[in-house]
Amino acid sequence: MADTEMDIDHPVTGSMTSNATTEIRTSTGAVAVRSIEGWIILITNVHEEASEEDLQELFGEYGEIKNLHMNLDRRTGYVKGYVLVEYPTQKEAKAAIEGANGTKLLDQTIGVDFAFVRPPPPKKGEQGRGAKGGKGGKPRSRSPEGDRAKDE
């Protein structure tokens, strides 16, 4: 692994980017993020009888598939309904999303989007939902044990 060089993605502009930055955005507005190894896309609503060859054939059109992961149900042995596909470059992953999203695979319409995203920043006046040590939002309720200690 130390002998190989990491592929560097160059900024891409297109229909999924915002004008202010060169970040690739998903259909929901979140910013796509690269994993350690490459660009991973999530395919949803995959037919339970889909095979690895079906997916290799469909998604191989868009670029070199670095890794394809199909989760199988332990009891039935069928696909659980989603698949992860990894591409080495952002360009290939974006092409797969734009080309395969909404297409049919074994009579089911599949959804395709980036697997790893950074959510869009909160709008003005809204609080984030992160664990910020109790800053903002509703105050915590009192513990019932604290009330019992006072009663004794």
C-alpha positions as CSV (number, residue, x, y, z in Angstrom):
1,M,0.0,0.0,0.0
2,A,2.9,2.4,0.7
3,D,4.2,1.8,-2.9
4,T,1.1,3.2,-4.6
5,E,0.4,6.9,-5.0
6,M,-2.9,8.4,-4.1
7,D,-5.0,9.7,-6.9
8,I,-5.6,13.5,-6.7
9,D,-9.0,14.8,-7.9
10,H,-9.0,18.1,-9.6
11,P,-11.9,20.5,-9.0
12,V,-14.9,19.8,-11.3
13,T,-17.6,22.3,-12.2
14,G,-21.0,21.3,-13.4
15,S,-24.7,21.1,-12.6
16,M,-24.2,19.7,-9.1
17,T,-21.8,22.4,-7.9
18,S,-22.5,25.7,-6.3
19,N,-21.2,28.9,-8.0
20,A,-19.3,30.1,-4.9
21,T,-17.2,26.9,-4.5
22,T,-16.1,23.9,-6.5
23,E,-17.6,21.4,-4.0
24,I,-19.7,18.6,-5.5
25,R,-23.3,18.7,-4.0
26,T,-25.8,15.9,-3.7
27,S,-29.4,16.1,-4.8
28,T,-30.3,17.2,-1.2
29,G,-27.7,20.0,-1.1
30,A,-25.1,18.2,1.1
31,V,-21.4,18.4,0.1
32,A,-20.0,15.1,-1.2
33,V,-16.9,13.9,0.7
34,R,-14.2,11.5,-0.4
35,S,-13.5,8.5,1.7
36,I,-9.9,7.5,2.5
37,E,-9.7,5.1,-0.4
38,G,-11.9,6.8,-3.1
39,W,-15.3,8.2,-4.0
40,I,-18.1,5.8,-2.8
41,I,-21.6,5.9,-4.1
42,L,-24.6,4.3,-2.5
43,I,-27.1,2.5,-4.7
44,T,-30.6,2.0,-3.1
45,N,-33.7,0.0,-4.0
46,V,-31.5,-2.8,-5.5
47,H,-33.6,-5.9,-6.4
48,E,-33.0,-8.8,-4.0
49,E,-31.9,-11.1,-6.9
50,A,-29.4,-8.7,-8.4
51,S,-26.0,-10.2,-8.9
52,E,-22.5,-8.7,-8.7
53,E,-22.2,-9.1,-12.5
54,D,-25.4,-7.1,-13.1
55,L,-24.0,-4.2,-11.1
56,Q,-20.5,-4.5,-12.6
57,E,-22.1,-4.3,-16.1
58,L,-24.2,-1.3,-15.3
59,F,-21.7,0.8,-13.2
60,G,-18.6,-0.3,-15.2
61,E,-19.8,1.9,-18.0
62,Y,-19.0,5.0,-16.0
63,G,-15.4,4.2,-15.0
64,E,-13.1,1.7,-13.3
65,I,-14.8,0.1,-10.3
66,K,-12.3,0.0,-7.5
67,N,-14.6,-2.0,-5.1
68,L,-18.2,-3.2,-5.1
69,H,-19.8,-4.3,-1.8
70,M,-23.2,-6.1,-1.7
71,N,-24.6,-6.7,1.8
72,L,-26.5,-10.0,1.8
73,D,-29.2,-11.1,4.2
74,R,-27.8,-14.0,6.3
75,R,-31.0,-15.9,6.4
76,T,-32.1,-15.7,2.8
77,G,-28.8,-15.0,1.0
78,Y,-30.4,-12.2,-1.1
79,V,-29.2,-8.6,-1.4
80,K,-30.4,-6.4,1.4
81,G,-31.5,-3.6,-1.0
82,Y,-28.4,-1.4,-1.2
83,V,-24.9,-1.6,-2.7
84,L,-21.7,0.4,-2.2
85,V,-19.5,1.1,-5.3
86,E,-16.2,2.8,-5.1
87,Y,-14.5,4.8,-7.9
88,P,-11.0,6.1,-7.8
89,T,-12.0,9.6,-9.1
90,Q,-14.7,12.1,-8.4
91,K,-15.4,12.4,-12.2
92,E,-16.3,8.7,-12.5
93,A,-18.5,8.7,-9.4
94,K,-20.3,11.8,-10.5
95,A,-20.8,10.3,-14.0
96,A,-22.3,7.1,-12.4
97,I,-24.7,9.2,-10.2
98,E,-25.9,11.3,-13.1
99,G,-26.1,8.4,-15.5
100,A,-27.6,5.6,-13.3
101,N,-29.9,7.5,-10.9
102,G,-33.5,6.7,-11.7
103,T,-32.7,3.9,-14.1
104,K,-34.1,0.4,-13.9
105,L,-32.2,-2.6,-12.7
106,L,-34.2,-5.9,-12.8
107,D,-37.5,-4.0,-13.1
108,Q,-36.8,-1.8,-10.0
109,T,-35.9,1.9,-10.2
110,I,-32.6,2.5,-8.4
111,G,-31.4,5.6,-6.6
112,V,-27.8,6.6,-6.7
113,D,-26.0,9.3,-4.7
114,F,-22.7,9.9,-2.8
115,A,-22.4,7.7,0.3
116,F,-20.3,10.2,2.4
117,V,-21.5,13.8,2.7
118,R,-21.1,16.8,4.9
119,P,-24.5,18.4,5.6
120,P,-25.1,21.9,4.5
121,P,-24.5,24.6,7.1
122,P,-27.6,25.7,9.2
123,K,-29.6,28.6,7.9
124,K,-29.3,32.0,9.7
125,G,-31.0,31.9,13.0
126,E,-31.1,28.1,13.3
127,Q,-29.2,26.1,15.9
128,G,-27.2,23.1,14.9
129,R,-28.1,19.7,16.4
130,G,-24.7,18.6,17.4
131,A,-23.5,17.7,20.9
132,K,-22.2,21.1,21.9
133,G,-22.3,20.6,25.7
134,G,-25.8,21.9,26.2
135,K,-25.4,25.3,24.4
136,G,-28.7,26.6,23.2
137,G,-32.0,24.7,22.9
138,K,-34.2,23.5,25.7
139,P,-32.7,23.2,29.2
140,R,-32.4,19.7,30.6
141,S,-35.1,18.4,32.9
142,R,-34.2,17.7,36.5
143,S,-33.4,14.3,37.8
144,P,-36.1,12.6,40.0
145,E,-33.3,11.4,42.3
146,G,-32.3,15.0,43.0
147,D,-35.9,15.7,44.2
148,R,-35.8,12.7,46.5
149,A,-32.5,13.9,48.1
150,K,-34.2,17.2,49.0
151,D,-37.2,15.4,50.5
152,E,-35.1,13.4,53.0
